[in-house]
Amino acid sequence: MQKRGAMIDAEDFQGVTATYPKHPLSDIKPSHITATQLIEHRKEIEKLDIGKKKAERDAKVAHLQKVQFKDYY
């Protein structure tokens, strides 16, 4: 009969986690839970940016009333 060392279960990582330092990125909490929420948030930011740029463009060319601009969204 052979003597076995301490076995580590998949449910019990206490022996392993004590040997490694805590990773600095483990403290970062994501602002979005899912990738879909992140994509929708980025699309919303892009829409707001386009609206802001359009307002700036319209303010610059307000004196040109004959110029027709197409809105691209």
LUMLUMDREN-2810 file (N, C-alpha, C; in Angstrom, 1 decimal):
<atoms>
<atom><aa>M</aa><ch>A</ch><at>N</at><xx>0.8</xx><yy>-1.2</yy><zz>0.0</zz></atom>
<atom><aa>M</aa><ch>A</ch><at>CA</at><xx>0.0</xx><yy>0.0</yy><zz>0.0</zz></atom>
<atom><aa>M</aa><ch>A</ch><at>C</at><xx>0.9</xx><yy>1.2</yy><zz>0.0</zz></atom>
<atom><aa>Q</aa><ch>A</ch><at>N</at><xx>0.6</xx><yy>2.2</yy><zz>-0.9</zz></atom>
<atom><aa>Q</aa><ch>A</ch><at>CA</at><xx>1.4</xx><yy>3.4</yy><zz>-1.0</zz></atom>
<atom><aa>Q</aa><ch>A</ch><at>C</at><xx>0.7</xx><yy>4.5</yy><zz>-0.3</zz></atom>
<atom><aa>K</aa><ch>A</ch><at>N</at><xx>1.5</xx><yy>5.4</yy><zz>0.3</zz></atom>
<atom><aa>K</aa><ch>A</ch><at>CA</at><xx>1.0</xx><yy>6.5</yy><zz>1.0</zz></atom>
<atom><aa>K</aa><ch>A</ch><at>C</at><xx>0.7</xx><yy>7.7</yy><zz>-0.1</zz></atom>
<atom><aa>R</aa><ch>A</ch><at>N</at><xx>-0.5</xx><yy>8.2</yy><zz>0.0</zz></atom>
<atom><aa>R</aa><ch>A</ch><at>CA</at><xx>-0.8</xx><yy>9.3</yy><zz>-1.0</zz></atom>
<atom><aa>R</aa><ch>A</ch><at>C</at><xx>-0.7</xx><yy>10.6</yy><zz>-0.3</zz></atom>
<atom><aa>G</aa><ch>A</ch><at>N</at><xx>-0.4</xx><yy>11.7</yy><zz>-1.1</zz></atom>
<atom><aa>G</aa><ch>A</ch><at>CA</at><xx>-0.4</xx><yy>13.0</yy><zz>-0.6</zz></atom>
<atom><aa>G</aa><ch>A</ch><at>C</at><xx>-1.8</xx><yy>13.6</yy><zz>-0.5</zz></atom>
<atom><aa>A</aa><ch>A</ch><at>N</at><xx>-1.9</xx><yy>14.8</yy><zz>0.0</zz></atom>
<atom><aa>A</aa><ch>A</ch><at>CA</at><xx>-3.2</xx><yy>15.4</yy><zz>0.1</zz></atom>
<atom><aa>A</aa><ch>A</ch><at>C</at><xx>-3.8</xx><yy>15.6</yy><zz>-1.3</zz></atom>
<atom><aa>M</aa><ch>A</ch><at>N</at><xx>-5.0</xx><yy>15.1</yy><zz>-1.5</zz></atom>
<atom><aa>M</aa><ch>A</ch><at>CA</at><xx>-5.7</xx><yy>15.3</yy><zz>-2.8</zz></atom>
<atom><aa>M</aa><ch>A</ch><at>C</at><xx>-6.5</xx><yy>16.5</yy><zz>-2.8</zz></atom>
<atom><aa>I</aa><ch>A</ch><at>N</at><xx>-6.6</xx><yy>17.2</yy><zz>-3.9</zz></atom>
<atom><aa>I</aa><ch>A</ch><at>CA</at><xx>-7.4</xx><yy>18.4</yy><zz>-4.1</zz></atom>
<atom><aa>I</aa><ch>A</ch><at>C</at><xx>-8.6</xx><yy>18.1</yy><zz>-4.9</zz></atom>
<atom><aa>D</aa><ch>A</ch><at>N</at><xx>-9.8</xx><yy>18.3</yy><zz>-4.3</zz></atom>
<atom><aa>D</aa><ch>A</ch><at>CA</at><xx>-11.0</xx><yy>18.2</yy><zz>-5.0</zz></atom>
<atom><aa>D</aa><ch>A</ch><at>C</at><xx>-11.3</xx><yy>19.3</yy><zz>-5.9</zz></atom>
<atom><aa>A</aa><ch>A</ch><at>N</at><xx>-12.2</xx><yy>19.1</yy><zz>-6.9</zz></atom>
<atom><aa>A</aa><ch>A</ch><at>CA</at><xx>-12.6</xx><yy>20.3</yy><zz>-7.7</zz></atom>
<atom><aa>A</aa><ch>A</ch><at>C</at><xx>-13.4</xx><yy>21.3</yy><zz>-6.9</zz></atom>
<atom><aa>E</aa><ch>A</ch><at>N</at><xx>-14.0</xx><yy>20.8</yy><zz>-5.9</zz></atom>
<atom><aa>E</aa><ch>A</ch><at>CA</at><xx>-14.8</xx><yy>21.7</yy><zz>-5.1</zz></atom>
<atom><aa>E</aa><ch>A</ch><at>C</at><xx>-14.0</xx><yy>22.4</yy><zz>-3.9</zz></atom>
<atom><aa>D</aa><ch>A</ch><at>N</at><xx>-12.8</xx><yy>21.9</yy><zz>-3.7</zz></atom>
<atom><aa>D</aa><ch>A</ch><at>CA</at><xx>-12.1</xx><yy>22.5</yy><zz>-2.6</zz></atom>
<atom><aa>D</aa><ch>A</ch><at>C</at><xx>-10.7</xx><yy>22.9</yy><zz>-3.1</zz></atom>
<atom><aa>F</aa><ch>A</ch><at>N</at><xx>-10.6</xx><yy>24.2</yy><zz>-3.4</zz></atom>
<atom><aa>F</aa><ch>A</ch><at>CA</at><xx>-9.4</xx><yy>24.8</yy><zz>-3.9</zz></atom>
<atom><aa>F</aa><ch>A</ch><at>C</at><xx>-8.6</xx><yy>25.6</yy><zz>-2.8</zz></atom>
<atom><aa>Q</aa><ch>A</ch><at>N</at><xx>-9.0</xx><yy>25.4</yy><zz>-1.5</zz></atom>
<atom><aa>Q</aa><ch>A</ch><at>CA</at><xx>-8.3</xx><yy>26.2</yy><zz>-0.5</zz></atom>
<atom><aa>Q</aa><ch>A</ch><at>C</at><xx>-6.8</xx><yy>25.9</yy><zz>-0.4</zz></atom>
<atom><aa>G</aa><ch>A</ch><at>N</at><xx>-6.4</xx><yy>24.7</yy><zz>-0.7</zz></atom>
<atom><aa>G</aa><ch>A</ch><at>CA</at><xx>-5.0</xx><yy>24.4</yy><zz>-0.6</zz></atom>
<atom><aa>G</aa><ch>A</ch><at>C</at><xx>-4.2</xx><yy>25.1</yy><zz>-1.8</zz></atom>
<atom><aa>V</aa><ch>A</ch><at>N</at><xx>-4.9</xx><yy>25.3</yy><zz>-2.9</zz></atom>
<atom><aa>V</aa><ch>A</ch><at>CA</at><xx>-4.2</xx><yy>25.9</yy><zz>-4.1</zz></atom>
<atom><aa>V</aa><ch>A</ch><at>C</at><xx>-4.3</xx><yy>27.4</yy><zz>-4.0</zz></atom>
<atom><aa>T</aa><ch>A</ch><at>N</at><xx>-5.4</xx><yy>28.0</yy><zz>-3.6</zz></atom>
<atom><aa>T</aa><ch>A</ch><at>CA</at><xx>-5.5</xx><yy>29.4</yy><zz>-3.5</zz></atom>
<atom><aa>T</aa><ch>A</ch><at>C</at><xx>-4.6</xx><yy>30.1</yy><zz>-2.5</zz></atom>
<atom><aa>A</aa><ch>A</ch><at>N</at><xx>-4.3</xx><yy>29.4</yy><zz>-1.5</zz></atom>
<atom><aa>A</aa><ch>A</ch><at>CA</at><xx>-3.4</xx><yy>29.9</yy><zz>-0.5</zz></atom>
<atom><aa>A</aa><ch>A</ch><at>C</at><xx>-1.9</xx><yy>30.0</yy><zz>-1.0</zz></atom>
<atom><aa>T</aa><ch>A</ch><at>N</at><xx>-1.6</xx><yy>29.3</yy><zz>-2.0</zz></atom>
<atom><aa>T</aa><ch>A</ch><at>CA</at><xx>-0.2</xx><yy>29.3</yy><zz>-2.5</zz></atom>
<atom><aa>T</aa><ch>A</ch><at>C</at><xx>0.1</xx><yy>30.4</yy><zz>-3.5</zz></atom>
<atom><aa>Y</aa><ch>A</ch><at>N</at><xx>-1.0</xx><yy>31.0</yy><zz>-4.1</zz></atom>
<atom><aa>Y</aa><ch>A</ch><at>CA</at><xx>-0.8</xx><yy>32.0</yy><zz>-5.1</zz></atom>
<atom><aa>Y</aa><ch>A</ch><at>C</at><xx>-1.3</xx><yy>33.3</yy><zz>-4.6</zz></atom>
<atom><aa>P</aa><ch>A</ch><at>N</at><xx>-0.6</xx><yy>34.4</yy><zz>-4.9</zz></atom>
<atom><aa>P</aa><ch>A</ch><at>CA</at><xx>-1.1</xx><yy>35.8</yy><zz>-4.5</zz></atom>
<atom><aa>P</aa><ch>A</ch><at>C</at><xx>-2.4</xx><yy>36.1</yy><zz>-5.3</zz></atom>
<atom><aa>K</aa><ch>A</ch><at>N</at><xx>-3.2</xx><yy>37.0</yy><zz>-4.7</zz></atom>
<atom><aa>K</aa><ch>A</ch><at>CA</at><xx>-4.4</xx><yy>37.4</yy><zz>-5.4</zz></atom>
<atom><aa>K</aa><ch>A</ch><at>C</at><xx>-4.1</xx><yy>38.2</yy><zz>-6.7</zz></atom>
<atom><aa>H</aa><ch>A</ch><at>N</at><xx>-4.7</xx><yy>37.9</yy><zz>-7.7</zz></atom>
<atom><aa>H</aa><ch>A</ch><at>CA</at><xx>-4.5</xx><yy>38.6</yy><zz>-9.0</zz></atom>
<atom><aa>H</aa><ch>A</ch><at>C</at><xx>-5.1</xx><yy>40.0</yy><zz>-8.9</zz></atom>
<atom><aa>P</aa><ch>A</ch><at>N</at><xx>-4.4</xx><yy>41.1</yy><zz>-9.4</zz></atom>
<atom><aa>P</aa><ch>A</ch><at>CA</at><xx>-5.0</xx><yy>42.4</yy><zz>-9.3</zz></atom>
<atom><aa>P</aa><ch>A</ch><at>C</at><xx>-6.2</xx><yy>42.7</yy><zz>-10.1</zz></atom>
<atom><aa>L</aa><ch>A</ch><at>N</at><xx>-6.4</xx><yy>42.0</yy><zz>-11.2</zz></atom>
<atom><aa>L</aa><ch>A</ch><at>CA</at><xx>-7.6</xx><yy>42.1</yy><zz>-12.0</zz></atom>
<atom><aa>L</aa><ch>A</ch><at>C</at><xx>-8.8</xx><yy>41.5</yy><zz>-11.4</zz></atom>
<atom><aa>S</aa><ch>A</ch><at>N</at><xx>-8.7</xx><yy>40.7</yy><zz>-10.4</zz></atom>
<atom><aa>S</aa><ch>A</ch><at>CA</at><xx>-9.8</xx><yy>40.0</yy><zz>-9.8</zz></atom>
<atom><aa>S</aa><ch>A</ch><at>C</at><xx>-10.7</xx><yy>41.0</yy><zz>-9.0</zz></atom>
<atom><aa>D</aa><ch>A</ch><at>N</at><xx>-10.2</xx><yy>42.2</yy><zz>-8.7</zz></atom>
<atom><aa>D</aa><ch>A</ch><at>CA</at><xx>-11.0</xx><yy>43.2</yy><zz>-8.0</zz></atom>
<atom><aa>D</aa><ch>A</ch><at>C</at><xx>-11.8</xx><yy>44.1</yy><zz>-8.9</zz></atom>
<atom><aa>I</aa><ch>A</ch><at>N</at><xx>-11.6</xx><yy>44.0</yy><zz>-10.2</zz></atom>
<atom><aa>I</aa><ch>A</ch><at>CA</at><xx>-12.3</xx><yy>44.9</yy><zz>-11.1</zz></atom>
<atom><aa>I</aa><ch>A</ch><at>C</at><xx>-13.7</xx><yy>44.3</yy><zz>-11.3</zz></atom>
<atom><aa>K</aa><ch>A</ch><at>N</at><xx>-14.7</xx><yy>45.1</yy><zz>-11.1</zz></atom>
<atom><aa>K</aa><ch>A</ch><at>CA</at><xx>-16.1</xx><yy>44.7</yy><zz>-11.3</zz></atom>
<atom><aa>K</aa><ch>A</ch><at>C</at><xx>-16.6</xx><yy>45.2</yy><zz>-12.7</zz></atom>
<atom><aa>P</aa><ch>A</ch><at>N</at><xx>-17.1</xx><yy>44.4</yy><zz>-13.6</zz></atom>
<atom><aa>P</aa><ch>A</ch><at>CA</at><xx>-17.5</xx><yy>44.8</yy><zz>-14.9</zz></atom>
<atom><aa>P</aa><ch>A</ch><at>C</at><xx>-18.7</xx><yy>45.7</yy><zz>-14.8</zz></atom>
<atom><aa>S</aa><ch>A</ch><at>N</at><xx>-18.8</xx><yy>46.7</yy><zz>-15.6</zz></atom>
<atom><aa>S</aa><ch>A</ch><at>CA</at><xx>-19.9</xx><yy>47.6</yy><zz>-15.6</zz></atom>
<atom><aa>S</aa><ch>A</ch><at>C</at><xx>-21.2</xx><yy>47.0</yy><zz>-16.3</zz></atom>
<atom><aa>H</aa><ch>A</ch><at>N</at><xx>-20.9</xx><yy>46.0</yy><zz>-17.2</zz></atom>
<atom><aa>H</aa><ch>A</ch><at>CA</at><xx>-22.0</xx><yy>45.3</yy><zz>-17.8</zz></atom>
<atom><aa>H</aa><ch>A</ch><at>C</at><xx>-21.9</xx><yy>43.8</yy><zz>-17.6</zz></atom>
<atom><aa>I</aa><ch>A</ch><at>N</at><xx>-23.0</xx><yy>43.2</yy><zz>-17.3</zz></atom>
<atom><aa>I</aa><ch>A</ch><at>CA</at><xx>-23.0</xx><yy>41.8</yy><zz>-16.9</zz></atom>
<atom><aa>I</aa><ch>A</ch><at>C</at><xx>-22.8</xx><yy>40.9</yy><zz>-18.2</zz></atom>
<atom><aa>T</aa><ch>A</ch><at>N</at><xx>-23.5</xx><yy>41.3</yy><zz>-19.3</zz></atom>
<atom><aa>T</aa><ch>A</ch><at>CA</at><xx>-23.4</xx><yy>40.4</yy><zz>-20.5</zz></atom>
<atom><aa>T</aa><ch>A</ch><at>C</at><xx>-22.7</xx><yy>41.2</yy><zz>-21.6</zz></atom>
<atom><aa>A</aa><ch>A</ch><at>N</at><xx>-22.3</xx><yy>40.5</yy><zz>-22.6</zz></atom>
<atom><aa>A</aa><ch>A</ch><at>CA</at><xx>-21.7</xx><yy>41.1</yy><zz>-23.8</zz></atom>
<atom><aa>A</aa><ch>A</ch><at>C</at><xx>-22.8</xx><yy>41.9</yy><zz>-24.6</zz></atom>
<atom><aa>T</aa><ch>A</ch><at>N</at><xx>-24.0</xx><yy>41.4</yy><zz>-24.5</zz></atom>
<atom><aa>T</aa><ch>A</ch><at>CA</at><xx>-25.1</xx><yy>42.1</yy><zz>-25.2</zz></atom>
<atom><aa>T</aa><ch>A</ch><at>C</at><xx>-25.4</xx><yy>43.5</yy><zz>-24.6</zz></atom>
<atom><aa>Q</aa><ch>A</ch><at>N</at><xx>-25.3</xx><yy>43.6</yy><zz>-23.3</zz></atom>
<atom><aa>Q</aa><ch>A</ch><at>CA</at><xx>-25.5</xx><yy>44.9</yy><zz>-22.6</zz></atom>
<atom><aa>Q</aa><ch>A</ch><at>C</at><xx>-24.3</xx><yy>45.8</yy><zz>-23.0</zz></atom>
<atom><aa>L</aa><ch>A</ch><at>N</at><xx>-23.1</xx><yy>45.3</yy><zz>-23.1</zz></atom>
<atom><aa>L</aa><ch>A</ch><at>CA</at><xx>-22.0</xx><yy>46.1</yy><zz>-23.5</zz></atom>
<atom><aa>L</aa><ch>A</ch><at>C</at><xx>-22.1</xx><yy>46.6</yy><zz>-24.9</zz></atom>
<atom><aa>I</aa><ch>A</ch><at>N</at><xx>-22.6</xx><yy>45.8</yy><zz>-25.8</zz></atom>
<atom><aa>I</aa><ch>A</ch><at>CA</at><xx>-22.8</xx><yy>46.1</yy><zz>-27.2</zz></atom>
<atom><aa>I</aa><ch>A</ch><at>C</at><xx>-23.8</xx><yy>47.2</yy><zz>-27.3</zz></atom>
<atom><aa>E</aa><ch>A</ch><at>N</at><xx>-25.0</xx><yy>47.1</yy><zz>-26.6</zz></atom>
<atom><aa>E</aa><ch>A</ch><at>CA</at><xx>-26.0</xx><yy>48.1</yy><zz>-26.6</zz></atom>
<atom><aa>E</aa><ch>A</ch><at>C</at><xx>-25.6</xx><yy>49.4</yy><zz>-26.1</zz></atom>
<atom><aa>H</aa><ch>A</ch><at>N</at><xx>-24.7</xx><yy>49.3</yy><zz>-25.0</zz></atom>
<atom><aa>H</aa><ch>A</ch><at>CA</at><xx>-24.2</xx><yy>50.6</yy><zz>-24.4</zz></atom>
<atom><aa>H</aa><ch>A</ch><at>C</at><xx>-23.3</xx><yy>51.3</yy><zz>-25.4</zz></atom>
<atom><aa>R</aa><ch>A</ch><at>N</at><xx>-22.5</xx><yy>50.6</yy><zz>-26.1</zz></atom>
<atom><aa>R</aa><ch>A</ch><at>CA</at><xx>-21.6</xx><yy>51.2</yy><zz>-27.1</zz></atom>
<atom><aa>R</aa><ch>A</ch><at>C</at><xx>-22.3</xx><yy>51.8</yy><zz>-28.2</zz></atom>
<atom><aa>K</aa><ch>A</ch><at>N</at><xx>-23.4</xx><yy>51.1</yy><zz>-28.7</zz></atom>
<atom><aa>K</aa><ch>A</ch><at>CA</at><xx>-24.2</xx><yy>51.6</yy><zz>-29.8</zz></atom>
<atom><aa>K</aa><ch>A</ch><at>C</at><xx>-24.9</xx><yy>52.9</yy><zz>-29.3</zz></atom>
<atom><aa>E</aa><ch>A</ch><at>N</at><xx>-25.4</xx><yy>53.0</yy><zz>-28.1</zz></atom>
<atom><aa>E</aa><ch>A</ch><at>CA</at><xx>-26.0</xx><yy>54.2</yy><zz>-27.6</zz></atom>
<atom><aa>E</aa><ch>A</ch><at>C</at><xx>-25.0</xx><yy>55.3</yy><zz>-27.5</zz></atom>
<atom><aa>I</aa><ch>A</ch><at>N</at><xx>-23.8</xx><yy>55.1</yy><zz>-27.1</zz></atom>
<atom><aa>I</aa><ch>A</ch><at>CA</at><xx>-22.7</xx><yy>56.1</yy><zz>-27.1</zz></atom>
<atom><aa>I</aa><ch>A</ch><at>C</at><xx>-22.4</xx><yy>56.6</yy><zz>-28.5</zz></atom>
<atom><aa>E</aa><ch>A</ch><at>N</at><xx>-22.4</xx><yy>55.7</yy><zz>-29.4</zz></atom>
<atom><aa>E</aa><ch>A</ch><at>CA</at><xx>-22.1</xx><yy>56.1</yy><zz>-30.8</zz></atom>
<atom><aa>E</aa><ch>A</ch><at>C</at><xx>-23.3</xx><yy>56.9</yy><zz>-31.4</zz></atom>
<atom><aa>K</aa><ch>A</ch><at>N</at><xx>-24.5</xx><yy>56.6</yy><zz>-31.1</zz></atom>
<atom><aa>K</aa><ch>A</ch><at>CA</at><xx>-25.7</xx><yy>57.4</yy><zz>-31.5</zz></atom>
<atom><aa>K</aa><ch>A</ch><at>C</at><xx>-25.6</xx><yy>58.8</yy><zz>-30.9</zz></atom>
<atom><aa>L</aa><ch>A</ch><at>N</at><xx>-25.2</xx><yy>58.9</yy><zz>-29.6</zz></atom>
<atom><aa>L</aa><ch>A</ch><at>CA</at><xx>-25.1</xx><yy>60.2</yy><zz>-29.0</zz></atom>
<atom><aa>L</aa><ch>A</ch><at>C</at><xx>-24.0</xx><yy>61.0</yy><zz>-29.7</zz></atom>
<atom><aa>D</aa><ch>A</ch><at>N</at><xx>-22.9</xx><yy>60.4</yy><zz>-30.0</zz></atom>
<atom><aa>D</aa><ch>A</ch><at>CA</at><xx>-21.8</xx><yy>61.0</yy><zz>-30.6</zz></atom>
<atom><aa>D</aa><ch>A</ch><at>C</at><xx>-22.2</xx><yy>61.5</yy><zz>-32.0</zz></atom>
<atom><aa>I</aa><ch>A</ch><at>N</at><xx>-22.9</xx><yy>60.7</yy><zz>-32.8</zz></atom>
<atom><aa>I</aa><ch>A</ch><at>CA</at><xx>-23.3</xx><yy>61.1</yy><zz>-34.1</zz></atom>
<atom><aa>I</aa><ch>A</ch><at>C</at><xx>-24.3</xx><yy>62.3</yy><zz>-34.0</zz></atom>
<atom><aa>G</aa><ch>A</ch><at>N</at><xx>-25.2</xx><yy>62.3</yy><zz>-33.0</zz></atom>
<atom><aa>G</aa><ch>A</ch><at>CA</at><xx>-26.1</xx><yy>63.4</yy><zz>-32.8</zz></atom>
<atom><aa>G</aa><ch>A</ch><at>C</at><xx>-25.4</xx><yy>64.7</yy><zz>-32.5</zz></atom>
<atom><aa>K</aa><ch>A</ch><at>N</at><xx>-24.4</xx><yy>64.6</yy><zz>-31.6</zz></atom>
<atom><aa>K</aa><ch>A</ch><at>CA</at><xx>-23.6</xx><yy>65.7</yy><zz>-31.3</zz></atom>
<atom><aa>K</aa><ch>A</ch><at>C</at><xx>-22.8</xx><yy>66.3</yy><zz>-32.5</zz></atom>
<atom><aa>K</aa><ch>A</ch><at>N</at><xx>-22.2</xx><yy>65.4</yy><zz>-33.3</zz></atom>
<atom><aa>K</aa><ch>A</ch><at>CA</at><xx>-21.5</xx><yy>65.9</yy><zz>-34.5</zz></atom>
<atom><aa>K</aa><ch>A</ch><at>C</at><xx>-22.5</xx><yy>66.5</yy><zz>-35.5</zz></atom>
<atom><aa>K</aa><ch>A</ch><at>N</at><xx>-23.7</xx><yy>66.0</yy><zz>-35.6</zz></atom>
<atom><aa>K</aa><ch>A</ch><at>CA</at><xx>-24.7</xx><yy>66.5</yy><zz>-36.5</zz></atom>
<atom><aa>K</aa><ch>A</ch><at>C</at><xx>-25.1</xx><yy>67.9</yy><zz>-36.0</zz></atom>
<atom><aa>A</aa><ch>A</ch><at>N</at><xx>-25.3</xx><yy>68.1</yy><zz>-34.7</zz></atom>
<atom><aa>A</aa><ch>A</ch><at>CA</at><xx>-25.7</xx><yy>69.4</yy><zz>-34.2</zz></atom>
<atom><aa>A</aa><ch>A</ch><at>C</at><xx>-24.6</xx><yy>70.4</yy><zz>-34.5</zz></atom>
<atom><aa>E</aa><ch>A</ch><at>N</at><xx>-23.3</xx><yy>70.0</yy><zz>-34.3</zz></atom>
<atom><aa>E</aa><ch>A</ch><at>CA</at><xx>-22.2</xx><yy>70.9</yy><zz>-34.6</zz></atom>
<atom><aa>E</aa><ch>A</ch><at>C</at><xx>-22.2</xx><yy>71.3</yy><zz>-36.0</zz></atom>
<atom><aa>R</aa><ch>A</ch><at>N</at><xx>-22.4</xx><yy>70.3</yy><zz>-36.9</zz></atom>
<atom><aa>R</aa><ch>A</ch><at>CA</at><xx>-22.3</xx><yy>70.6</yy><zz>-38.4</zz></atom>
<atom><aa>R</aa><ch>A</ch><at>C</at><xx>-23.5</xx><yy>71.6</yy><zz>-38.7</zz></atom>
<atom><aa>D</aa><ch>A</ch><at>N</at><xx>-24.7</xx><yy>71.3</yy><zz>-38.2</zz></atom>
<atom><aa>D</aa><ch>A</ch><at>CA</at><xx>-25.8</xx><yy>72.1</yy><zz>-38.5</zz></atom>
<atom><aa>D</aa><ch>A</ch><at>C</at><xx>-25.6</xx><yy>73.6</yy><zz>-38.0</zz></atom>
<atom><aa>A</aa><ch>A</ch><at>N</at><xx>-24.9</xx><yy>73.7</yy><zz>-36.9</zz></atom>
<atom><aa>A</aa><ch>A</ch><at>CA</at><xx>-24.7</xx><yy>75.1</yy><zz>-36.3</zz></atom>
<atom><aa>A</aa><ch>A</ch><at>C</at><xx>-23.7</xx><yy>75.8</yy><zz>-37.2</zz></atom>
<atom><aa>K</aa><ch>A</ch><at>N</at><xx>-22.7</xx><yy>75.1</yy><zz>-37.8</zz></atom>
<atom><aa>K</aa><ch>A</ch><at>CA</at><xx>-21.7</xx><yy>75.8</yy><zz>-38.7</zz></atom>
<atom><aa>K</aa><ch>A</ch><at>C</at><xx>-22.4</xx><yy>76.2</yy><zz>-40.0</zz></atom>
<atom><aa>V</aa><ch>A</ch><at>N</at><xx>-23.3</xx><yy>75.5</yy><zz>-40.5</zz></atom>
<atom><aa>V</aa><ch>A</ch><at>CA</at><xx>-23.9</xx><yy>75.8</yy><zz>-41.8</zz></atom>
<atom><aa>V</aa><ch>A</ch><at>C</at><xx>-25.3</xx><yy>76.3</yy><zz>-41.7</zz></atom>
<atom><aa>A</aa><ch>A</ch><at>N</at><xx>-25.7</xx><yy>76.9</yy><zz>-40.6</zz></atom>
<atom><aa>A</aa><ch>A</ch><at>CA</at><xx>-27.0</xx><yy>77.4</yy><zz>-40.5</zz></atom>
<atom><aa>A</aa><ch>A</ch><at>C</at><xx>-27.3</xx><yy>78.5</yy><zz>-41.4</zz></atom>
<atom><aa>H</aa><ch>A</ch><at>N</at><xx>-26.3</xx><yy>79.3</yy><zz>-41.8</zz></atom>
<atom><aa>H</aa><ch>A</ch><at>CA</at><xx>-26.5</xx><yy>80.4</yy><zz>-42.8</zz></atom>
<atom><aa>H</aa><ch>A</ch><at>C</at><xx>-26.7</xx><yy>79.9</yy><zz>-44.2</zz></atom>
<atom><aa>L</aa><ch>A</ch><at>N</at><xx>-26.4</xx><yy>78.7</yy><zz>-44.5</zz></atom>
<atom><aa>L</aa><ch>A</ch><at>CA</at><xx>-26.6</xx><yy>78.1</yy><zz>-45.8</zz></atom>
<atom><aa>L</aa><ch>A</ch><at>C</at><xx>-27.9</xx><yy>77.3</yy><zz>-45.8</zz></atom>
<atom><aa>Q</aa><ch>A</ch><at>N</at><xx>-28.9</xx><yy>78.0</yy><zz>-46.2</zz></atom>
<atom><aa>Q</aa><ch>A</ch><at>CA</at><xx>-30.3</xx><yy>77.4</yy><zz>-46.1</zz></atom>
<atom><aa>Q</aa><ch>A</ch><at>C</at><xx>-30.6</xx><yy>76.5</yy><zz>-47.3</zz></atom>
<atom><aa>K</aa><ch>A</ch><at>N</at><xx>-29.9</xx><yy>76.7</yy><zz>-48.4</zz></atom>
<atom><aa>K</aa><ch>A</ch><at>CA</at><xx>-30.2</xx><yy>75.9</yy><zz>-49.6</zz></atom>
<atom><aa>K</aa><ch>A</ch><at>C</at><xx>-29.5</xx><yy>74.5</yy><zz>-49.6</zz></atom>
<atom><aa>V</aa><ch>A</ch><at>N</at><xx>-28.6</xx><yy>74.3</yy><zz>-48.7</zz></atom>
<atom><aa>V</aa><ch>A</ch><at>CA</at><xx>-27.8</xx><yy>73.1</yy><zz>-48.6</zz></atom>
<atom><aa>V</aa><ch>A</ch><at>C</at><xx>-28.7</xx><yy>72.0</yy><zz>-47.9</zz></atom>
<atom><aa>Q</aa><ch>A</ch><at>N</at><xx>-28.8</xx><yy>70.9</yy><zz>-48.6</zz></atom>
<atom><aa>Q</aa><ch>A</ch><at>CA</at><xx>-29.6</xx><yy>69.8</yy><zz>-48.0</zz></atom>
<atom><aa>Q</aa><ch>A</ch><at>C</at><xx>-28.6</xx><yy>68.7</yy><zz>-47.5</zz></atom>
<atom><aa>F</aa><ch>A</ch><at>N</at><xx>-28.8</xx><yy>68.3</yy><zz>-46.3</zz></atom>
<atom><aa>F</aa><ch>A</ch><at>CA</at><xx>-27.9</xx><yy>67.2</yy><zz>-45.7</zz></atom>
<atom><aa>F</aa><ch>A</ch><at>C</at><xx>-28.8</xx><yy>66.0</yy><zz>-45.5</zz></atom>
<atom><aa>K</aa><ch>A</ch><at>N</at><xx>-28.2</xx><yy>64.9</yy><zz>-45.8</zz></atom>
<atom><aa>K</aa><ch>A</ch><at>CA</at><xx>-28.9</xx><yy>63.6</yy><zz>-45.5</zz></atom>
<atom><aa>K</aa><ch>A</ch><at>C</at><xx>-28.4</xx><yy>63.2</yy><zz>-44.1</zz></atom>
<atom><aa>D</aa><ch>A</ch><at>N</at><xx>-29.3</xx><yy>62.6</yy><zz>-43.3</zz></atom>
<atom><aa>D</aa><ch>A</ch><at>CA</at><xx>-28.9</xx><yy>62.1</yy><zz>-42.0</zz></atom>
<atom><aa>D</aa><ch>A</ch><at>C</at><xx>-28.5</xx><yy>60.6</yy><zz>-42.1</zz></atom>
<atom><aa>Y</aa><ch>A</ch><at>N</at><xx>-27.4</xx><yy>60.3</yy><zz>-41.7</zz></atom>
<atom><aa>Y</aa><ch>A</ch><at>CA</at><xx>-26.9</xx><yy>58.9</yy><zz>-41.7</zz></atom>
<atom><aa>Y</aa><ch>A</ch><at>C</at><xx>-26.8</xx><yy>58.4</yy><zz>-40.3</zz></atom>
<atom><aa>Y</aa><ch>A</ch><at>N</at><xx>-27.6</xx><yy>57.4</yy><zz>-40.0</zz></atom>
<atom><aa>Y</aa><ch>A</ch><at>CA</at><xx>-27.5</xx><yy>56.8</yy><zz>-38.7</zz></atom>
<atom><aa>Y</aa><ch>A</ch><at>C</at><xx>-27.3</xx><yy>55.3</yy><zz>-38.9</zz></atom>
</atoms>
